Amino acid sequence: MTVQWDELRVAYEEWRSQRDKYDRWMTDIAAGKPYDKSALQRDLEELDALHKVFLQKARPFVHPRS
């Protein structure tokens, strides 16, 4: 595979692992468990940042140069 593909895969895995953490947050909140709102906010900001990196790494595959 190419370096670009490897970078895309790493970015996806990092985003996915954080998304799994978010899913656990939502499950706990839906179950009525207490939670730290500031910690949730930080995790959401990190999830957003990782998603932006993933989208940037995916760009060459979606919009190839002519």
Stockholm file with secondary structure:
# STOCKHOLM 1.0

chainA/1-66         MTVQWDELRVAYEEWRSQRDKYDRWMTDIAAGKPYDKSALQRDLEELDALHKVFLQKARPFVHPRS
#=GR chainA/1-66 SS CCHHHHHHHHHHHHHHHHHHHHHHHHHHHHTTCCCCHHHHHHHHHHHHHHHHHHHHHHHHHHSCCC
#=GC SS_cons        CCHHHHHHHHHHHHHHHHHHHHHHHHHHHHTTCCCCHHHHHHHHHHHHHHHHHHHHHHHHHHSCCC
//
